[in-house]
Amino acid sequence: MPGRHGQGPRDNADTATKGEERNYTVRAVERVCSILNLLQESAEGVSLIDVAQETELPKSSAFRYLWTLEAHRYVERDAGTGLYRLGLGFVGMQSRHLEVLRERARPWLEKIRDEFGETVNLAILDGDHIVYLDVVESKHRVRFASARGFREPLYATAMGHAIASRLPEERIRELLPLSATGYEIAPDSYLTGIGDIQRLGYAISDDGDGRCVAAPLTGTRLPVALGISAPAARFSRTDADKAAIRLLEVTKEITVNPIPEQRSSPQS
């Protein structure tokens, strides 16, 4: 019969007027969402006053929200400007997004490996280190290659330099003291080098017997770079400059077209 077996409450809800509809929103959660939406819309970052106005909170309360989000790495504060922006805590939550990026990039990594005969890497910034998301190794017996998931200091590789070239100066200064523990790195000198990379669009580093060229991945807000590593004896600076031109092409294509076009290899 109608009205039995738990049907009554559902029927009442179906016939409720708009004025009787329940409101299940939680004000604190709404404010967190407002803060995150505000940060997402601003690449430069937002001030505490902006957050307080957006959430209609006193500055002291807005600060507590931001402090909590910062403690969980969902928000980061620029020590130089005092502005807040989205943090890397969301990277872990976007593991599927990273996997999709890796899947889209993989054919391009293999294509570049086949073109130049050297190891190709995809890496992302995590704290003051880079983490390798994917590695396609050279087929040469002697080769340079890192394992997927391997971490290196931001300041120590061309991949890190390429990623740093897309970060605000204040953010780089924040990362350097962490990265340079036990090392003498002059921030101003490092930033001058990063300025050169910004003008060129790519970074080249020489490390003993190895050489690496890398370029930041465009078309995404994630701090990601693509690079080629090889023995210096087989991969000259001229080779690296030529490879950089190809990397600049590919970094623009990965987020747009996941399938490499057929093209002849520059290696005979």
C-alpha positions as CSV (number, residue, x, y, z in Angstrom):
1,M,0.0,0.0,0.0
2,P,1.2,3.5,-0.6
3,G,2.7,5.2,2.4
4,R,4.2,2.0,3.8
5,H,7.7,0.4,3.6
6,G,9.4,3.7,4.1
7,Q,7.8,5.4,1.2
8,G,6.2,8.2,3.2
9,P,9.2,10.5,3.7
10,R,10.2,10.2,0.0
11,D,6.7,11.1,-1.1
12,N,6.8,14.1,1.2
13,A,10.1,15.2,-0.2
14,D,8.8,14.9,-3.7
15,T,5.9,17.1,-3.0
16,A,7.8,19.7,-0.9
17,T,7.7,23.2,-2.0
18,K,10.9,25.1,-2.8
19,G,10.7,26.9,0.4
20,E,10.7,23.6,2.3
21,E,13.8,22.2,0.6
22,R,16.6,21.4,3.1
23,N,19.9,23.2,3.1
24,Y,22.7,20.7,3.8
25,T,25.6,23.1,3.1
26,V,28.3,23.6,5.8
27,R,29.5,27.1,6.2
28,A,33.1,26.2,7.0
29,V,33.3,24.0,4.0
30,E,31.8,26.7,1.8
31,R,34.5,29.1,3.0
32,V,37.3,26.6,2.2
33,C,35.8,26.2,-1.3
34,S,35.7,30.0,-1.7
35,I,39.3,30.3,-0.7
36,L,40.5,27.6,-3.1
37,N,38.4,29.0,-5.9
38,L,39.9,32.4,-5.3
39,L,43.4,31.0,-5.4
40,Q,42.8,29.0,-8.5
41,E,41.7,32.1,-10.4
42,S,44.9,34.0,-9.6
43,A,48.2,32.9,-10.9
44,E,50.0,35.7,-9.0
45,G,48.5,34.8,-5.6
46,V,46.1,36.6,-3.3
47,S,46.5,38.6,-0.1
48,L,45.0,37.8,3.3
49,I,42.7,40.8,2.9
50,D,41.4,39.4,-0.4
51,V,40.6,36.1,1.3
52,A,39.0,37.8,4.3
53,Q,36.7,39.9,1.9
54,E,35.8,36.9,-0.2
55,T,34.9,34.7,2.7
56,E,33.3,37.6,4.8
57,L,35.6,36.6,7.7
58,P,37.7,38.7,10.1
59,K,41.4,38.7,9.0
60,S,42.3,36.6,12.1
61,S,39.8,33.9,11.1
62,A,40.8,34.0,7.4
63,F,44.4,33.6,8.5
64,R,43.5,30.5,10.5
65,Y,41.9,28.9,7.5
66,L,44.9,29.7,5.4
67,W,47.3,28.5,8.0
68,T,45.5,25.1,8.3
69,L,45.5,24.7,4.5
70,E,49.1,25.6,4.3
71,A,50.0,23.0,7.0
72,H,48.4,20.4,4.8
73,R,50.3,21.8,1.7
74,Y,47.0,22.8,-0.1
75,V,48.1,26.4,0.1
76,E,51.6,28.0,0.1
77,R,52.6,31.5,1.1
78,D,55.2,33.6,-0.6
79,A,57.5,34.8,2.1
80,G,58.5,37.8,0.0
81,T,55.2,39.2,-1.0
82,G,52.9,37.5,1.6
83,L,50.6,36.3,-1.1
84,Y,48.9,32.9,-1.0
85,R,48.5,30.5,-3.9
86,L,47.6,26.8,-4.4
87,G,50.1,24.4,-3.0
88,L,51.5,21.0,-4.2
89,G,49.2,19.1,-1.8
90,F,46.8,18.9,-4.8
91,V,49.4,17.1,-6.9
92,G,48.9,13.9,-4.8
93,M,45.1,14.3,-5.1
94,Q,45.5,14.6,-8.9
95,S,47.3,11.3,-9.2
96,R,45.0,10.3,-12.0
97,H,45.7,13.6,-13.7
98,L,49.4,12.9,-13.5
99,E,48.9,9.4,-14.8
100,V,46.9,10.8,-17.8
101,L,49.8,13.3,-18.4
102,R,52.3,10.4,-18.3
103,E,50.2,8.4,-20.7
104,R,49.9,11.3,-23.1
105,A,53.6,12.1,-22.9
106,R,54.9,8.5,-23.2
107,P,54.6,8.2,-27.0
108,W,56.5,11.5,-27.3
109,L,59.2,10.4,-24.9
110,E,59.7,7.2,-27.0
111,K,59.7,9.2,-30.2
112,I,62.4,11.6,-28.9
113,R,64.4,8.6,-27.6
114,D,64.4,7.1,-31.1
115,E,65.2,10.3,-32.8
116,F,68.3,11.1,-30.6
117,G,69.1,7.7,-29.3
118,E,69.4,9.0,-25.7
119,T,67.4,8.6,-22.5
120,V,64.3,10.9,-22.2
121,N,62.8,11.9,-18.8
122,L,59.6,13.5,-17.5
123,A,59.8,15.1,-14.0
124,I,57.7,17.2,-11.7
125,L,58.5,19.4,-8.7
126,D,57.8,18.1,-5.3
127,G,58.9,20.3,-2.4
128,D,62.5,21.3,-3.1
129,H,63.2,18.2,-5.3
130,I,62.1,16.9,-8.7
131,V,60.6,13.5,-9.0
132,Y,60.8,11.5,-12.2
133,L,57.3,10.6,-13.5
134,D,58.6,8.6,-16.4
135,V,61.9,7.5,-18.0
136,V,62.4,6.0,-21.5
137,E,66.0,4.7,-21.5
138,S,68.5,4.9,-24.3
139,K,69.1,1.6,-26.2
140,H,72.9,2.2,-26.0
141,R,74.9,-0.1,-23.7
142,V,76.4,3.0,-22.0
143,R,73.6,5.4,-21.1
144,F,72.4,7.8,-18.4
145,A,69.1,6.9,-16.8
146,S,67.1,7.5,-13.6
147,A,64.4,5.3,-12.3
148,R,60.7,6.4,-12.2
149,G,60.1,7.9,-8.7
150,F,63.8,8.9,-8.3
151,R,64.2,12.3,-6.6
152,E,66.9,14.9,-7.1
153,P,67.4,18.4,-5.7
154,L,65.8,21.2,-7.8
155,Y,69.1,23.1,-8.1
156,A,71.2,20.1,-9.2
157,T,69.8,19.2,-12.7
158,A,68.7,20.8,-16.0
159,M,65.3,19.4,-15.3
160,G,65.1,21.3,-12.1
161,H,66.4,24.5,-13.7
162,A,63.8,24.2,-16.4
163,I,61.0,23.8,-13.8
164,A,62.4,26.7,-11.8
165,S,62.3,28.9,-14.8
166,R,58.5,28.9,-14.5
167,L,58.4,29.7,-10.8
168,P,58.2,33.2,-9.3
169,E,61.5,34.5,-8.0
170,E,60.3,34.6,-4.4
171,R,59.4,30.9,-4.7
172,I,62.8,30.0,-6.0
173,R,64.5,31.8,-3.1
174,E,62.3,29.9,-0.7
175,L,63.4,26.6,-2.2
176,L,67.1,27.2,-2.5
177,P,68.0,27.2,1.2
178,L,66.3,23.8,1.5
179,S,68.0,22.5,-1.6
180,A,71.4,23.9,-0.9
181,T,71.9,22.4,2.6
182,G,75.7,21.7,2.8
183,Y,76.4,23.5,-0.5
184,E,77.4,27.0,-1.3
185,I,74.8,28.4,-3.8
186,A,74.4,32.1,-4.2
187,P,70.7,32.9,-4.9
188,D,71.4,35.9,-7.0
189,S,73.8,34.0,-9.2
190,Y,71.3,31.1,-9.5
191,L,68.5,33.5,-10.4
192,T,70.7,35.1,-13.1
193,G,71.1,31.7,-14.6
194,I,67.4,31.0,-14.4
195,G,66.8,34.3,-16.2
196,D,69.0,33.1,-19.1
197,I,66.9,29.9,-19.2
198,Q,63.7,31.9,-19.3
199,R,65.0,33.8,-22.4
200,L,66.2,30.6,-24.2
201,G,63.3,28.4,-23.1
202,Y,65.5,25.5,-22.1
203,A,68.3,24.5,-19.7
204,I,71.5,22.6,-20.3
205,S,73.6,21.2,-17.4
206,D,77.0,19.3,-17.4
207,D,77.6,16.9,-14.6
208,G,81.0,15.1,-14.9
209,D,80.6,12.7,-17.7
210,G,77.0,13.5,-18.3
211,R,75.0,16.2,-20.1
212,C,71.3,17.0,-19.9
213,V,69.0,19.4,-21.8
214,A,65.5,20.1,-20.5
215,A,62.5,22.3,-21.2
216,P,59.4,23.1,-19.1
217,L,56.2,21.6,-20.2
218,T,53.7,24.3,-21.4
219,G,50.0,24.0,-21.5
220,T,49.7,22.9,-17.9
221,R,49.9,24.6,-14.5
222,L,51.9,21.7,-13.1
223,P,55.6,22.3,-12.6
224,V,56.8,19.7,-15.1
225,A,59.7,19.4,-17.4
226,L,60.9,17.1,-20.2
227,G,64.6,16.3,-20.7
228,I,67.2,14.3,-22.5
229,S,70.3,12.9,-20.7
230,A,73.3,11.3,-22.2
231,P,77.1,10.7,-21.8
232,A,78.8,14.0,-22.7
233,A,81.3,12.2,-25.0
234,R,78.4,11.2,-27.2
235,F,76.1,14.2,-26.7
236,S,78.0,17.5,-27.4
237,R,76.8,21.0,-26.5
238,T,75.9,21.4,-30.2
239,D,73.8,18.2,-30.0
240,A,72.1,19.5,-26.9
241,D,71.2,22.8,-28.5
242,K,69.7,20.9,-31.5
243,A,67.8,18.6,-29.2
244,A,66.5,21.6,-27.3
245,I,64.8,22.9,-30.4
246,R,63.0,19.6,-30.7
247,L,62.1,19.6,-27.0
248,L,60.5,23.1,-27.3
249,E,58.3,21.7,-30.1
250,V,57.3,18.7,-28.1
251,T,56.6,20.4,-24.8
252,K,53.9,22.5,-26.7
253,E,52.4,19.4,-28.3
254,I,52.1,16.9,-25.4
255,T,49.1,18.6,-23.7
256,V,47.4,19.1,-27.1
257,N,48.3,16.0,-29.2
258,P,49.3,12.8,-27.5
259,I,50.1,10.9,-30.7
260,P,53.4,11.8,-32.3
261,E,53.4,12.6,-36.0
262,Q,55.6,10.5,-38.2
263,R,58.8,12.3,-39.0
264,S,62.3,11.3,-40.0
265,S,65.0,10.9,-37.4
266,P,67.9,13.4,-37.5
267,Q,70.2,10.4,-36.7
268,S,71.2,8.4,-39.7
